[in-house]
Structure formats: structure tokens, C-alpha cells
Amino acid sequence: MQERNFEVTGMTCQGCVRAVTRAIQKADPQAEVQVTLESNHLKAQTSLSAAELQARIEGAGFTAKVLT
């Protein structure tokens, strides 16, 4: 598993956090996802690549930018 960090825009509530977490965990059930709404930051411990993770986040209806 690797740590991946993203700036995610469009998330405004815990419902948004749950939607993104479900989308990621559907592809990687062991993924650990942490979201800080105030800073639009998402951190995930996952086996998914950054591109796969970004596609999952965007598929849930949000905009994602990889942070290095």
C-alpha cells in the first residue's frame, strides 16, 4: 500500500466524504481514506495507482488533483 494525497474540490459535507470513500473502497476494500473538508485534502493508504484513485474520485462527482 502507498500513501496518495489529493486536493479534492466539491466536497462539502460528510455525505460527500462517504461517497468518495465508498468509491475508493469499492476498488480497494482495504484502503484507508482520510478527508479534511476545510482544506479539500484527501489522503489514502491504498494499492490503487494515483491515476486509478483520481478516476474513482472523479467518478464520484468531484474534481481531484494529485499532490506530490
C-alpha positions in Angstrom: 0.0 0.0 0.0 1.1 3.5 -0.8 0.0 6.9 0.6 -1.7 9.1 -2.0 -2.6 12.7 -1.5 -5.1 14.7 -3.4 -6.7 18.1 -3.4 -10.4 17.4 -4.0 -12.9 20.1 -4.7 -16.6 19.9 -4.5 -16.8 18.1 -1.2 -18.9 20.0 1.3 -20.2 17.5 3.9 -19.8 14.1 5.4 -22.1 12.6 2.8 -19.5 13.7 0.2 -16.8 12.1 2.3 -18.8 8.8 2.4 -19.4 8.9 -1.3 -15.7 9.3 -2.1 -14.7 6.7 0.5 -17.2 4.1 -0.9 -15.9 4.8 -4.5 -12.3 4.1 -3.4 -13.1 1.1 -1.2 -15.2 -0.5 -4.0 -11.9 -0.9 -5.9 -9.7 -1.5 -2.9 -11.6 -2.7 0.2 -8.5 -2.4 2.4 -8.0 1.3 1.5 -7.9 3.8 4.4 -9.2 7.2 3.5 -8.9 10.4 5.5 -10.6 13.6 4.3 -10.2 17.1 5.7 -13.1 19.2 4.3 -11.7 22.5 5.4 -8.5 22.1 3.3 -10.0 20.0 0.5 -7.4 17.3 1.3 -7.8 13.6 0.8 -5.2 11.1 2.0 -5.5 7.4 1.1 -3.4 4.4 2.0 -4.2 2.2 -1.0 -2.9 -0.3 -3.5 -4.5 1.8 -6.3 -2.3 3.9 -8.6 -2.7 7.7 -8.4 -4.5 7.6 -11.8 -6.9 4.9 -10.6 -7.6 6.8 -7.4 -8.2 10.0 -9.3 -10.6 8.2 -11.7 -12.5 6.9 -8.7 -12.8 10.3 -7.0 -13.9 12.0 -10.3 -16.3 9.2 -10.9 -18.0 10.1 -7.6 -18.6 13.6 -9.0 -15.6 15.6 -7.6 -12.5 17.2 -9.0 -9.2 15.7 -8.0 -5.6 16.9 -8.3 -2.7 14.8 -7.3 -0.4 16.4 -4.6 3.2 15.5 -4.5 
